[in-house]
Amino acid sequence: MSNVVTLHRDKRWKAVIEYRTEEGAKSIEHYFEEISELHLIIEHGPDWNFLIRCTVTLNRSDGGEEQNSAEKALRQERQH
C-alpha cells in the first residue's frame, strides 16, 4: 500500500486526453464520477479537433489488480 494520497480518490473514472499543440502533444488528466460526464469534459476542453486520443480507466488505487483474475489467482495461491 502506498502512502500517496490523491485528491481524486472518490471519483470513479480517470480520463487522460491527449491534444496536438504547436509545442507537441499535451496530456490532460480529468477525474469524474459518471461516464456520461466525459462528453462535457471534451466539449469544454481544448478544441476537440486537436484531440489525438482519450484513454478512460477506472480510477483504482490497486491499479486494476483486483479485476485481473490471473493476478488475483496468483495472490490467492501465495496465501495458501
C-alpha positions in Angstrom: 0.0 0.0 0.0 1.3 3.4 -0.9 1.3 6.4 1.4 0.4 8.7 -1.6 -2.9 10.4 -1.1 -4.9 11.5 -4.2 -7.4 14.3 -4.1 -9.4 12.4 -6.6 -9.8 9.1 -4.8 -13.6 9.5 -4.6 -14.0 9.8 -8.4 -14.8 6.6 -10.2 -13.2 7.4 -13.6 -10.0 8.9 -14.9 -9.6 10.1 -18.5 -6.2 11.1 -20.0 -6.9 13.2 -23.0 -4.0 14.0 -25.4 -4.2 17.0 -27.7 -2.0 18.2 -30.5 -0.4 21.6 -29.9 2.2 23.7 -31.6 4.7 22.6 -29.0 3.8 18.9 -29.5 1.4 16.6 -27.7 -0.1 17.7 -24.4 -1.9 15.3 -22.0 -4.5 16.4 -19.5 -5.9 14.2 -16.7 -9.6 14.5 -15.7 -11.3 12.7 -12.9 -15.1 12.3 -12.8 -17.8 10.2 -11.3 -20.2 9.3 -14.1 -19.0 8.2 -17.6 -21.8 10.4 -19.1 -19.7 13.5 -17.9 -16.9 12.7 -20.4 -18.6 14.4 -23.3 -18.9 17.7 -21.4 -15.2 17.4 -20.4 -14.2 17.0 -24.1 -16.6 19.8 -25.3 -15.3 22.2 -22.7 -11.6 21.3 -23.1 -9.2 22.5 -25.8 -10.6 22.3 -29.3 -11.7 18.7 -29.8 -10.4 19.0 -33.4 -6.9 18.7 -32.0 -7.7 15.6 -29.9 -5.3 12.7 -30.5 -6.6 10.2 -28.1 -8.7 9.7 -24.9 -7.9 6.9 -22.6 -10.5 6.2 -19.9 -9.8 3.9 -17.0 -11.3 3.1 -13.6 -9.6 5.3 -11.0 -8.5 2.5 -8.7 -5.9 2.5 -6.0 -5.0 -1.1 -6.9 -4.2 -0.2 -10.5 -6.9 -2.7 -11.6 -5.2 -5.6 -10.0 -8.4 -6.8 -8.3 -10.1 -7.2 -11.7 -7.2 -9.1 -13.2 -8.2 -12.7 -12.5 -4.7 -14.1 -13.2 -3.1 -11.7 -10.7 -5.9 -12.4 -8.2 -5.4 -16.1 -8.5 -1.7 -15.9 -8.1 -2.1 -13.8 -4.9 -4.6 -16.3 -3.5 -2.2 -19.2 -4.4 0.6 -17.5 -2.4 -1.6 -17.0 0.6 -2.4 -20.8 0.9 
